[in-house]
Amino acid sequence: MTYRPTGIITALVTAFDDEGQLSEERLRKSVQFQIAHGIHGLCPTGGTGEPLSLSEDEYNRALEIVIDEVKGRIPVIAGVLLVDQAMTIRIIKHAARVGAAAAMLIPPYFVRTSQRQVFKHFSDIAARTN
């Protein structure tokens, strides 16, 4: 994934139905609203996208829905804010396959890490993804 961000990118809220399940209809409506109002890019499954509340399947499905609804009109940056490095790599690979322009990552949290360990974390991910 190669992408140079410009403009305003919305940190998209993940839409759920009244039973707490991922709502494809509501998520698609949210994407349409953002595009209709001139947003330059979308970042689903980021910090406001409830990443810790989603299973890996839901995570991937949310990305698929957003990318499908965008239909290439604006870039989609997959928020991958996870501690599990293996899952991070799987989701980045899936996001690339379904058309994400880039992935947004954060350093591991809930654990104390040195700068060297953070660098190694990102280097390991970069070596196994595009």
Backbone as JSON Lines, residues from 0, in Angstrom:
{"i":0,"aa":"M","n":[0.85,-1.18,0.0],"ca":[0.0,0.0,0.0],"c":[0.9,1.24,0.0]}
{"i":1,"aa":"T","n":[0.69,2.12,-0.95],"ca":[1.39,3.39,-0.98],"c":[0.35,4.49,-1.03]}
{"i":2,"aa":"Y","n":[0.44,5.43,-0.13],"ca":[-0.58,6.47,-0.04],"c":[0.01,7.71,0.62]}
{"i":3,"aa":"R","n":[-0.26,8.87,0.06],"ca":[0.15,10.14,0.66],"c":[-1.13,10.89,1.05]}
{"i":4,"aa":"P","n":[-1.44,10.93,2.34],"ca":[-2.7,11.54,2.78],"c":[-2.77,13.04,2.5]}
{"i":5,"aa":"T","n":[-3.94,13.47,2.08],"ca":[-4.23,14.9,1.9],"c":[-5.67,15.15,2.31]}
{"i":6,"aa":"G","n":[-5.95,16.39,2.67],"ca":[-7.32,16.77,2.98],"c":[-7.79,16.26,4.34]}
{"i":7,"aa":"I","n":[-9.09,16.16,4.45],"ca":[-9.73,15.75,5.7],"c":[-10.13,14.29,5.59]}
{"i":8,"aa":"I","n":[-9.68,13.5,6.57],"ca":[-9.98,12.07,6.6],"c":[-10.81,11.79,7.85]}
{"i":9,"aa":"T","n":[-11.99,11.28,7.65],"ca":[-12.87,10.99,8.78],"c":[-12.48,9.68,9.45]}
{"i":10,"aa":"A","n":[-12.34,9.72,10.77],"ca":[-12.21,8.51,11.57],"c":[-13.63,7.98,11.75]}
{"i":11,"aa":"L","n":[-14.0,7.06,10.91],"ca":[-15.38,6.59,10.79],"c":[-15.81,5.76,12.0]}
{"i":12,"aa":"V","n":[-16.99,6.05,12.49],"ca":[-17.58,5.27,13.58],"c":[-18.14,3.97,12.99]}
{"i":13,"aa":"T","n":[-17.88,2.85,13.64],"ca":[-18.45,1.59,13.19],"c":[-19.9,1.54,13.63]}
{"i":14,"aa":"A","n":[-20.78,1.25,12.68],"ca":[-22.23,1.23,12.96],"c":[-22.67,-0.16,13.42]}
{"i":15,"aa":"F","n":[-23.44,-0.17,14.48],"ca":[-24.0,-1.41,14.99],"c":[-25.52,-1.33,14.96]}
{"i":16,"aa":"D","n":[-26.18,-2.49,14.92],"ca":[-27.64,-2.5,14.98],"c":[-28.09,-2.49,16.44]}
{"i":17,"aa":"D","n":[-29.38,-2.57,16.65],"ca":[-29.93,-2.48,18.0],"c":[-29.55,-3.67,18.88]}
{"i":18,"aa":"E","n":[-29.08,-4.76,18.26],"ca":[-28.64,-5.93,19.01],"c":[-27.13,-5.96,19.22]}
{"i":19,"aa":"G","n":[-26.44,-4.91,18.77],"ca":[-25.01,-4.83,18.96],"c":[-24.19,-5.51,17.89]}
{"i":20,"aa":"Q","n":[-24.83,-5.89,16.78],"ca":[-24.13,-6.52,15.67],"c":[-23.74,-5.47,14.64]}
{"i":21,"aa":"L","n":[-22.67,-5.73,13.91],"ca":[-22.25,-4.84,12.83],"c":[-23.42,-4.63,11.87]}
{"i":22,"aa":"S","n":[-23.73,-3.36,11.59],"ca":[-24.85,-3.03,10.7],"c":[-24.33,-2.56,9.36]}
{"i":23,"aa":"E","n":[-24.45,-3.43,8.35],"ca":[-24.0,-3.07,7.01],"c":[-24.78,-1.87,6.49]}
{"i":24,"aa":"E","n":[-26.09,-1.87,6.67],"ca":[-26.92,-0.76,6.18],"c":[-26.51,0.57,6.79]}
{"i":25,"aa":"R","n":[-26.34,0.61,8.09],"ca":[-25.97,1.86,8.77],"c":[-24.55,2.3,8.39]}
{"i":26,"aa":"L","n":[-23.65,1.35,8.25],"ca":[-22.27,1.68,7.88],"c":[-22.23,2.26,6.47]}
{"i":27,"aa":"R","n":[-22.99,1.67,5.54],"ca":[-23.04,2.19,4.17],"c":[-23.64,3.6,4.15]}
{"i":28,"aa":"K","n":[-24.67,3.82,4.94],"ca":[-25.26,5.17,5.01],"c":[-24.26,6.19,5.54]}
{"i":29,"aa":"S","n":[-23.47,5.79,6.52],"ca":[-22.46,6.68,7.08],"c":[-21.41,7.04,6.03]}
{"i":30,"aa":"V","n":[-20.99,6.05,5.26],"ca":[-20.03,6.3,4.17],"c":[-20.62,7.28,3.17]}
{"i":31,"aa":"Q","n":[-21.85,7.06,2.77],"ca":[-22.49,7.94,1.79],"c":[-22.6,9.37,2.33]}
{"i":32,"aa":"F","n":[-22.94,9.51,3.59],"ca":[-23.04,10.84,4.2],"c":[-21.69,11.56,4.14]}
{"i":33,"aa":"Q","n":[-20.63,10.86,4.5],"ca":[-19.3,11.46,4.5],"c":[-18.9,11.9,3.1]}
{"i":34,"aa":"I","n":[-19.11,11.03,2.12],"ca":[-18.74,11.37,0.73],"c":[-19.58,12.53,0.23]}
{"i":35,"aa":"A","n":[-20.87,12.52,0.53],"ca":[-21.77,13.6,0.07],"c":[-21.35,14.95,0.64]}
{"i":36,"aa":"H","n":[-20.69,14.94,1.78],"ca":[-20.29,16.19,2.42],"c":[-18.81,16.54,2.17]}
{"i":37,"aa":"G","n":[-18.21,15.89,1.18],"ca":[-16.92,16.32,0.69],"c":[-15.68,15.83,1.41]}
{"i":38,"aa":"I","n":[-15.81,14.78,2.19],"ca":[-14.64,14.27,2.9],"c":[-13.62,13.74,1.89]}
{"i":39,"aa":"H","n":[-12.33,13.78,2.23],"ca":[-11.27,13.39,1.3],"c":[-10.8,11.95,1.49]}
{"i":40,"aa":"G","n":[-11.18,11.33,2.57],"ca":[-10.79,9.95,2.84],"c":[-11.51,9.43,4.08]}
{"i":41,"aa":"L","n":[-11.51,8.12,4.24],"ca":[-12.16,7.5,5.4],"c":[-11.19,6.55,6.09]}
{"i":42,"aa":"C","n":[-11.28,6.53,7.42],"ca":[-10.48,5.61,8.22],"c":[-11.43,4.79,9.11]}
{"i":43,"aa":"P","n":[-11.94,3.68,8.55],"ca":[-12.78,2.8,9.39],"c":[-11.92,1.97,10.32]}
{"i":44,"aa":"T","n":[-12.51,1.45,11.35],"ca":[-11.89,0.57,12.35],"c":[-10.7,1.21,13.04]}
{"i":45,"aa":"G","n":[-10.7,2.54,13.11],"ca":[-9.69,3.27,13.88],"c":[-10.18,3.41,15.31]}
{"i":46,"aa":"G","n":[-9.67,4.37,16.01],"ca":[-10.0,4.56,17.42],"c":[-11.47,4.78,17.69]}
{"i":47,"aa":"T","n":[-12.16,5.48,16.8],"ca":[-13.6,5.69,16.98],"c":[-14.41,4.58,16.32]}
{"i":48,"aa":"G","n":[-13.73,3.62,15.72],"ca":[-14.4,2.53,15.02],"c":[-14.55,1.27,15.84]}
{"i":49,"aa":"E","n":[-14.38,1.38,17.15],"ca":[-14.57,0.26,18.07],"c":[-13.69,-0.95,17.74]}
{"i":50,"aa":"P","n":[-12.4,-0.75,17.45],"ca":[-11.58,-1.89,17.04],"c":[-11.48,-2.99,18.09]}
{"i":51,"aa":"L","n":[-11.52,-2.64,19.36],"ca":[-11.4,-3.66,20.4],"c":[-12.7,-4.41,20.65]}
{"i":52,"aa":"S","n":[-13.8,-3.92,20.05],"ca":[-15.1,-4.58,20.2],"c":[-15.4,-5.53,19.05]}
{"i":53,"aa":"L","n":[-14.51,-5.57,18.05],"ca":[-14.77,-6.36,16.85],"c":[-13.97,-7.65,16.85]}
{"i":54,"aa":"S","n":[-14.62,-8.73,16.41],"ca":[-13.88,-9.96,16.15],"c":[-13.08,-9.73,14.87]}
{"i":55,"aa":"E","n":[-12.16,-10.62,14.57],"ca":[-11.38,-10.48,13.34],"c":[-12.3,-10.51,12.12]}
{"i":56,"aa":"D","n":[-13.3,-11.38,12.13],"ca":[-14.25,-11.43,11.0],"c":[-15.03,-10.13,10.86]}
{"i":57,"aa":"E","n":[-15.48,-9.57,11.99],"ca":[-16.21,-8.3,11.94],"c":[-15.3,-7.17,11.46]}
{"i":58,"aa":"Y","n":[-14.07,-7.18,11.92],"ca":[-13.08,-6.19,11.51],"c":[-12.95,-6.19,10.0]}
{"i":59,"aa":"N","n":[-12.71,-7.4,9.45],"ca":[-12.54,-7.55,8.02],"c":[-13.82,-7.17,7.27]}
{"i":60,"aa":"R","n":[-14.95,-7.56,7.8],"ca":[-16.22,-7.26,7.13],"c":[-16.48,-5.75,7.12]}
{"i":61,"aa":"A","n":[-16.19,-5.06,8.21],"ca":[-16.37,-3.6,8.24],"c":[-15.51,-2.95,7.17]}
{"i":62,"aa":"L","n":[-14.27,-3.39,7.03],"ca":[-13.4,-2.84,5.98],"c":[-13.97,-3.13,4.6]}
{"i":63,"aa":"E","n":[-14.44,-4.35,4.39],"ca":[-15.02,-4.72,3.1],"c":[-16.21,-3.85,2.75]}
{"i":64,"aa":"I","n":[-17.09,-3.62,3.71],"ca":[-18.29,-2.81,3.47],"c":[-17.9,-1.39,3.09]}
{"i":65,"aa":"V","n":[-17.01,-0.79,3.85],"ca":[-16.61,0.59,3.58],"c":[-15.94,0.7,2.21]}
{"i":66,"aa":"I","n":[-15.01,-0.18,1.94],"ca":[-14.29,-0.12,0.66],"c":[-15.25,-0.36,-0.5]}
{"i":67,"aa":"D","n":[-16.17,-1.29,-0.34],"ca":[-17.16,-1.53,-1.39],"c":[-18.04,-0.3,-1.62]}
{"i":68,"aa":"E","n":[-18.49,0.32,-0.54],"ca":[-19.38,1.48,-0.66],"c":[-18.66,2.69,-1.24]}
{"i":69,"aa":"V","n":[-17.39,2.85,-0.93],"ca":[-16.6,3.97,-1.45],"c":[-16.44,3.87,-2.97]}
{"i":70,"aa":"K","n":[-16.3,2.65,-3.46],"ca":[-16.18,2.4,-4.9],"c":[-15.05,3.21,-5.55]}
{"i":71,"aa":"G","n":[-13.94,3.35,-4.83],"ca":[-12.77,4.01,-5.37],"c":[-12.85,5.53,-5.45]}
{"i":72,"aa":"R","n":[-13.92,6.14,-4.94],"ca":[-14.08,7.6,-5.03],"c":[-13.11,8.36,-4.14]}
{"i":73,"aa":"I","n":[-12.8,7.8,-2.98],"ca":[-11.85,8.4,-2.04],"c":[-11.03,7.28,-1.42]}
{"i":74,"aa":"P","n":[-9.85,7.59,-0.89],"ca":[-9.04,6.53,-0.27],"c":[-9.63,6.07,1.07]}
{"i":75,"aa":"V","n":[-9.39,4.81,1.36],"ca":[-9.77,4.22,2.64],"c":[-8.49,3.77,3.34]}
{"i":76,"aa":"I","n":[-8.3,4.27,4.55],"ca":[-7.15,3.9,5.37],"c":[-7.65,2.99,6.47]}
{"i":77,"aa":"A","n":[-7.24,1.75,6.45],"ca":[-7.71,0.78,7.45],"c":[-7.07,1.06,8.79]}
{"i":78,"aa":"G","n":[-7.88,1.34,9.79],"ca":[-7.38,1.48,11.15],"c":[-7.08,0.09,11.69]}
{"i":79,"aa":"V","n":[-5.85,-0.15,12.09],"ca":[-5.46,-1.45,12.64],"c":[-4.76,-1.18,13.97]}
{"i":80,"aa":"L","n":[-5.56,-0.92,14.99],"ca":[-5.06,-0.47,16.29],"c":[-5.1,-1.62,17.28]}
{"i":81,"aa":"L","n":[-4.31,-2.63,17.01],"ca":[-4.34,-3.85,17.79],"c":[-3.02,-4.12,18.47]}
{"i":82,"aa":"V","n":[-3.06,-4.92,19.54],"ca":[-1.85,-5.34,20.23],"c":[-1.28,-6.61,19.59]}
{"i":83,"aa":"D","n":[-2.14,-7.48,19.12],"ca":[-1.75,-8.77,18.56],"c":[-1.1,-8.56,17.19]}
{"i":84,"aa":"Q","n":[0.22,-8.77,17.13],"ca":[0.94,-8.52,15.88],"c":[0.49,-9.44,14.76]}
{"i":85,"aa":"A","n":[0.24,-10.7,15.04],"ca":[-0.19,-11.64,14.0],"c":[-1.54,-11.22,13.41]}
{"i":86,"aa":"M","n":[-2.47,-10.83,14.27],"ca":[-3.77,-10.37,13.79],"c":[-3.61,-9.07,13.01]}
{"i":87,"aa":"T","n":[-2.75,-8.19,13.47],"ca":[-2.49,-6.94,12.76],"c":[-2.04,-7.25,11.34]}
{"i":88,"aa":"I","n":[-1.12,-8.17,11.19],"ca":[-0.61,-8.53,9.87],"c":[-1.71,-9.13,9.01]}
{"i":89,"aa":"R","n":[-2.52,-10.01,9.57],"ca":[-3.61,-10.62,8.8],"c":[-4.59,-9.56,8.32]}
{"i":90,"aa":"I","n":[-4.94,-8.63,9.19],"ca":[-5.91,-7.59,8.81],"c":[-5.31,-6.65,7.77]}
{"i":91,"aa":"I","n":[-4.05,-6.28,7.91],"ca":[-3.41,-5.43,6.9],"c":[-3.43,-6.13,5.54]}
{"i":92,"aa":"K","n":[-3.09,-7.4,5.51],"ca":[-3.1,-8.14,4.25],"c":[-4.5,-8.19,3.65]}
{"i":93,"aa":"H","n":[-5.49,-8.42,4.49],"ca":[-6.87,-8.45,4.01],"c":[-7.27,-7.07,3.48]}
{"i":94,"aa":"A","n":[-6.94,-6.03,4.22],"ca":[-7.27,-4.66,3.8],"c":[-6.66,-4.35,2.44]}
{"i":95,"aa":"A","n":[-5.42,-4.76,2.23],"ca":[-4.76,-4.53,0.93],"c":[-5.48,-5.3,-0.18]}
{"i":96,"aa":"R","n":[-5.86,-6.55,0.1],"ca":[-6.56,-7.37,-0.91],"c":[-7.88,-6.75,-1.34]}
{"i":97,"aa":"V","n":[-8.59,-6.14,-0.38],"ca":[-9.93,-5.6,-0.72],"c":[-9.88,-4.14,-1.14]}
{"i":98,"aa":"G","n":[-8.69,-3.53,-1.18],"ca":[-8.57,-2.21,-1.78],"c":[-8.26,-1.03,-0.88]}
{"i":99,"aa":"A","n":[-7.82,-1.26,0.34],"ca":[-7.45,-0.13,1.2],"c":[-6.21,0.56,0.63]}
{"i":100,"aa":"A","n":[-6.17,1.87,0.77],"ca":[-5.02,2.65,0.29],"c":[-3.84,2.54,1.23]}
{"i":101,"aa":"A","n":[-4.1,2.33,2.52],"ca":[-3.05,2.29,3.53],"c":[-3.63,1.71,4.82]}
{"i":102,"aa":"A","n":[-2.75,1.52,5.78],"ca":[-3.17,1.08,7.11],"c":[-2.61,2.06,8.13]}
{"i":103,"aa":"M","n":[-3.39,2.35,9.15],"ca":[-2.96,3.21,10.25],"c":[-2.7,2.3,11.45]}
{"i":104,"aa":"L","n":[-1.5,2.38,11.98],"ca":[-1.1,1.54,13.11],"c":[-0.71,2.41,14.29]}
{"i":105,"aa":"I","n":[-0.66,1.79,15.45],"ca":[-0.15,2.46,16.64],"c":[0.83,1.51,17.32]}
{"i":106,"aa":"P","n":[1.71,2.05,18.15],"ca":[2.63,1.17,18.89],"c":[1.85,0.3,19.87]}
{"i":107,"aa":"P","n":[2.44,-0.81,20.28],"ca":[1.78,-1.65,21.27],"c":[1.44,-0.84,22.53]}
{"i":108,"aa":"Y","n":[0.32,-1.13,23.11],"ca":[-0.11,-0.44,24.32],"c":[-0.38,-1.47,25.41]}
{"i":109,"aa":"F","n":[-0.57,-1.02,26.6],"ca":[-0.75,-1.84,27.79],"c":[0.54,-2.53,28.23]}
{"i":110,"aa":"V","n":[1.62,-2.32,27.5],"ca":[2.91,-2.88,27.89],"c":[3.97,-1.8,27.72]}
{"i":111,"aa":"R","n":[4.98,-1.85,28.55],"ca":[6.07,-0.9,28.45],"c":[7.06,-1.4,27.4]}
{"i":112,"aa":"T","n":[7.35,-0.57,26.42],"ca":[8.29,-0.98,25.38],"c":[9.35,0.09,25.19]}
{"i":113,"aa":"S","n":[10.51,-0.34,24.77],"ca":[11.59,0.6,24.46],"c":[11.41,1.07,23.01]}
{"i":114,"aa":"Q","n":[12.13,2.11,22.65],"ca":[12.09,2.57,21.26],"c":[12.56,1.46,20.32]}
{"i":115,"aa":"R","n":[13.54,0.71,20.73],"ca":[14.04,-0.4,19.91],"c":[12.95,-1.44,19.68]}
{"i":116,"aa":"Q","n":[12.19,-1.75,20.73],"ca":[11.12,-2.73,20.6],"c":[9.99,-2.22,19.7]}
{"i":117,"aa":"V","n":[9.66,-0.93,19.81],"ca":[8.63,-0.35,18.94],"c":[9.1,-0.39,17.49]}
{"i":118,"aa":"F","n":[10.36,-0.02,17.26],"ca":[10.91,-0.07,15.91],"c":[10.85,-1.5,15.37]}
{"i":119,"aa":"K","n":[11.23,-2.47,16.19],"ca":[11.19,-3.87,15.75],"c":[9.76,-4.3,15.44]}
{"i":120,"aa":"H","n":[8.81,-3.89,16.26],"ca":[7.4,-4.22,16.03],"c":[6.97,-3.74,14.65]}
{"i":121,"aa":"F","n":[7.22,-2.48,14.36],"ca":[6.81,-1.93,13.06],"c":[7.63,-2.52,11.92]}
{"i":122,"aa":"S","n":[8.9,-2.78,12.15],"ca":[9.74,-3.4,11.13],"c":[9.25,-4.8,10.79]}
{"i":123,"aa":"D","n":[8.89,-5.57,11.81],"ca":[8.36,-6.93,11.59],"c":[7.07,-6.88,10.77]}
{"i":124,"aa":"I","n":[6.2,-5.94,11.1],"ca":[4.94,-5.81,10.34],"c":[5.24,-5.39,8.9]}
{"i":125,"aa":"A","n":[6.11,-4.42,8.73],"ca":[6.45,-3.94,7.38],"c":[7.07,-5.04,6.53]}
{"i":126,"aa":"A","n":[7.86,-5.89,7.15],"ca":[8.52,-6.97,6.41],"c":[7.52,-8.02,5.91]}
{"i":127,"aa":"R","n":[6.37,-8.09,6.56],"ca":[5.38,-9.14,6.22],"c":[4.15,-8.59,5.5]}
{"i":128,"aa":"T","n":[4.14,-7.3,5.22],"ca":[3.0,-6.67,4.52],"c":[3.53,-5.7,3.47]}
{"i":129,"aa":"N","n":[2.6,-5.18,2.67],"ca":[2.97,-4.15,1.7],"c":[2.69,-2.77,2.25]}
